Amino acid sequence: MEERKLPHIIHYDDGTASVLRRKTMYTQLRFYQRSDVLYQLTQLFCQRFLKHYGDRTVDQMVQAARSTKQNIVEGSSDGQTSMETELKLLGVARGSNQELLEDYQDYIKRKGYAEWYGQHPRFKAMHDFCRKHSNYEDYRELLPRMNDEEMANMAICLCHQVDAALNKYIERKDREFTTEGGIRERMTAARLDQRATQQEIIERQAREIAVLKQEIARLRALLDEKNRT
């Protein structure tokens, strides 16, 4: 059984211990960036190819894409105070991404298109492009030139990549929670850290006072010797 360790504590500029976890810059997470690409791609896909299917399908796909992105944002933000909430919201994001994946796969089947994977001649180039590019700007000019089969397969590829990355990230956060605990453990660790800091200050001041006393005694001795002469 893995031994639980004390959480890593961050400090304010004045040295005060904080119970907050280090802020996650979600905009730098590649799976967040890809989720943003998926959201933009899905809106464009629905506008171009799903008008005749009715609002329900369009709304569900756009909402699933948005839910994936927004729950990553909210989970990362709430993670400063509650890892439990972060894990829950990341799980919701993964579920929404799976729902979006299913919608695109249903579209492929309904239209009679092939899903690009494995040995499909167009799979590797598309997979490599999506793996190397996670910023929407890299897709902006490309998407309007793609047909529905190409866009749907690109979305499916991005969904798989987001799912794999989210799964690894959630596992890492889960292990971190298992070994370090949640907000209660952080509060305890912060208080212990603060007490240790205060004790260090007291000990340092005591050493400084001792040095000053020695210096005062030395100066008094010199003064007494001068007076005797």
N, C-alpha and C positions, 0 to 999 in steps of 0.2 A: 504494500500500500504506500502510495506517495505521500510524504509528509507535507502538511500544509505549512507554507512559509508566510512570513509577514509581507504585506503588500509593499511595493515600492512607493515611497512617499515623495511628492514634490513639495517645493517650498516657495513662498512668496519672496519678493525682493528683500524684505526685512528679516527673512529667516523663519517666519512662522510656518509651521507645518500645515498642509492642506489635506482635507479628506477627499478632494476631487481627484479623479484620475486624469492623466494627461489627455488633452483634447486631441481627438482624431481628426485630421484634415481629410474629410471624406472626398473632397474634390481631387485629391491625389490618388485615391483608390481606383485602380484600373477597372474593377468591376462596376464601380459607380459610373465612371466615364462611359463604359459600354452600355450601361442601363440608360444613360441619357441619349446615346445614339439610338437605342431601341425605341425610346419614347418618340424621338423626332421621326425616325423611320416609320413607326407604326401610324402616326398621324398622317404622314404623306401617303402611306400605303392605303389607308382607309379612305382618304379623300379621292384617290385615283381609281381604286378597284372594288370598293365595297359599297358604293352608293346604292346599288340595286338590291342589296341584302337587307336593308333596313337599318334603323338606328340602333337596335338592340345589340347586334353583333359589333357594330362600330364602337358603341359606348363601352362594351365589355372589354374589347381589345385595348382601346386607349386607356381605360381605367386600370387595367392590369399592368400596362407598361408604366403608367404614372405611379401606381402603387409600389412597384418594384423600386423605382428611383427614390420616391419620397420616403419610403420606410428605411432605406439605407441612410438618407439624410437625417431623419428623426432619430433612428437608432444610434447613429454616431454621435449626435448631439446629446441625447439622453444618457449615453454611456459614461459621461463624465461623473454622473452621480449614481447611476444604477446599471450595473452590468446585466442584471436580470432583465431589465426593460430593453436593453440593447439586444440581448440574445433573442428576446421575444419578437422585436420588430424586424430583426434580420431574418428570422424564421418566416415572418409574414412576407417580407420582400422575396424570399426564395419561393414561397408558395405562389405569389403573384406572377413571378417569372415563369414558373412551371405552367400556370394557367395560360399565359401568353404563348408559350411554346406549343401547347396543345391546340390553340386556336390556329396558329400558322400551319401546323401539321394537318389539321382538319381541312384547311383551305387547299393545301397541296393535294390531298386525297380527293376532295370534291371536284377539283379542276382536272384531275387525271395526270398531274405532273409527277415527275420523279423527285424524290427527296435526295439531295446531293450529300452523300457520305461514303466512307470507305473508298472503293475503287472507282467511283463516278469520276469521269474525266474532268469535271469542273470543280470538284470538291477541294482539292489541295490548294489551288490558287486562291479560292475564296477563303478557305480556312486560314491560310498564311496571311492574307491581307487583314482579316479581322483580328488575328493574333498580334500583328504588328501595329495596328492602328486602333486606338481607343478614343480618339478625340473626334467629335462630330465634324469639325472642320475638314477632316480627311474624307468625309463621306458626302459633304454638302453638294458638290458638283457631280458626284457619281450617281447618286440615287435618282435624280430626275430622268436619267438616261436608261434606267433599268426597267425591264418589264416585270409583271407580277410574279412570274416564276423565279426570277433572279432575286427580287426583293424578299420574297417569302423565304427562300433558302438562305439568304444572308441573315435574315432575322432569326431563323432557326439556329444557324451557326452561332450567332451572338448570344442567344438564349442559353445554349449549351455551355458556352464559355463563361457567362455570368454565373450560371448554376455551379459549375465546377469551382470557380474562384470563391463564391459565397460559401460553399460547403467547407472549403479549407479554412476560410476566415472564421466561420462559426465554430469549427472544431478548435481552432487556436484560442478563441475567446472562451470557449467552454473549459478548456484545460486551464486557462488563466484563472477563471472563476473557481474551478475545483481546487487549485493550489493556493490561491490568495484570498478567496472569499469575496463577499460583497461589501456594502457600505458599512455594516457594523464592524467588520474586521478592519476596514480602513479608518474608521473613527478611533478604534482602539489603538491601531498602529500610529495614527497621527498624534494621539495624546501621549503615547509612550515616547515618540520621537521628540515631542515638544518638551516633555519632562527631562529627557536626556539632554536636550539643548540647554534648558535652563540650568541643569546641574553642571554642565560644562562651563556655562557663564559664571556660576557661583565659584567653581573651582579655580577658574582663571583669575577671577577677581581676588580670591584668597591668596593665590600665588603672587599677584601684583602687590597686594597689601603687605605680604611678607617681605618682598623685595624693598618696598618703600620703608618699612620698619628698620630693615638692616641698614639702609642708606641714612636714615635719620640717626640711628645709633652711631654710625661711623662719623657723621658730621659733628655730633655732640662730643664724641671722643676727641676729635681734632680741636674743637672749640675749647674743651677743658684743658687740653695740653697747651694750647696757646695762652690761656689765662694763667696757667701755672708758671709759664716762662715770662 
